[in-house]
Amino acid sequence: MAIIGILGTPYNTVERSPFWWNKVSYTRQSFIDVFQELGHTVIVPPVDKTENIKNYLPLVDKIVLTGGADVSPYLYGEEPHAQLGTTDPIRDRFLSLPQLKLL
């Protein structure tokens, strides 16, 4: 079976929330469950340091890019649309890397 990498989502904790003293990268348990039920091994690589992507790609057979915050239009030289939701600059930097084109 395959090793599946489900890219983590950074969670910026606030005081008095769970894990408030630590940075957290997470994914929904339901994403993990689906692949494990199919017999795959799942890892959740963090997306906090873009220089580390080259270390994660050789470890997995497939990468799952989960949904989440809107991609910032500034990455594409565009202005924000009136219906733009929350953006995640850390994840945007990671997911816009040229290395992901290799997938």
C-alpha positions in Angstrom: 0.0 0.0 0.0 1.0 3.6 -0.4 2.4 6.2 2.0 0.1 9.2 1.8 1.2 12.7 2.9 -1.7 14.9 3.9 -0.3 18.4 4.1 -0.9 19.9 7.5 -2.7 23.2 8.1 -1.0 25.6 10.6 -3.1 26.5 13.6 -2.2 29.7 15.3 -3.3 29.1 18.9 -4.4 31.8 21.2 -4.0 31.9 25.0 -6.3 29.5 26.9 -7.0 27.4 23.8 -5.8 23.8 23.5 -2.1 23.8 22.8 -1.8 27.6 23.3 1.8 27.2 24.2 2.8 25.4 20.9 2.5 25.8 17.2 0.2 23.1 15.8 -0.1 21.6 12.3 -3.3 19.6 11.8 -5.5 17.8 9.4 -9.0 16.4 9.8 -9.1 13.0 11.3 -11.6 12.0 8.7 -9.0 12.5 6.0 -6.6 10.2 7.9 -9.3 7.6 8.5 -10.3 7.3 4.8 -6.7 6.4 3.8 -6.0 4.2 6.7 -9.2 2.2 6.1 -7.9 1.6 2.6 -4.7 0.2 4.1 -2.4 3.2 3.5 0.0 4.7 5.9 -0.6 8.4 6.5 1.8 11.1 7.6 1.0 14.8 8.1 4.0 17.0 7.0 3.9 20.5 8.5 3.9 23.4 6.1 5.7 25.9 8.3 9.2 25.9 6.6 9.1 25.9 2.9 12.7 24.8 2.6 11.7 21.4 4.1 9.4 20.3 1.2 12.4 18.6 -0.5 12.7 16.4 2.5 9.0 15.4 2.6 8.4 14.5 -1.0 10.7 11.4 -1.1 8.9 10.0 1.9 5.5 9.8 0.3 3.9 8.1 -2.7 1.1 10.7 -2.9 0.4 14.1 -1.5 -3.1 15.3 -0.6 -3.7 19.0 -0.7 -6.7 19.6 1.5 -9.0 22.6 1.3 -9.0 25.4 3.8 -8.4 29.1 3.7 -8.7 31.0 0.4 -5.5 31.4 -1.6 -4.3 35.0 -1.4 -4.8 36.8 -4.7 -1.6 38.7 -4.1 0.3 35.6 -5.1 -1.0 36.1 -8.6 -0.7 39.8 -8.8 -4.5 40.3 -8.2 -6.4 42.5 -5.8 -8.7 40.9 -3.2 -12.3 40.2 -4.3 -15.2 41.3 -2.2 -16.1 37.6 -1.4 -12.5 36.7 -0.4 -12.5 34.7 2.8 -9.7 34.1 5.3 -6.3 33.6 3.8 -3.3 31.7 5.2 0.0 33.2 4.1 2.1 30.4 5.6 0.2 27.7 3.7 0.1 29.8 0.6 3.9 30.1 0.5 4.3 26.4 0.9 1.6 25.4 -1.7 2.9 27.8 -4.3 6.4 26.4 -4.4 7.7 25.2 -7.7 8.5 21.8 -6.2 4.8 21.0 -6.0 4.6 21.1 -9.8 6.5 17.8 -9.7 3.5 16.1 -8.2 
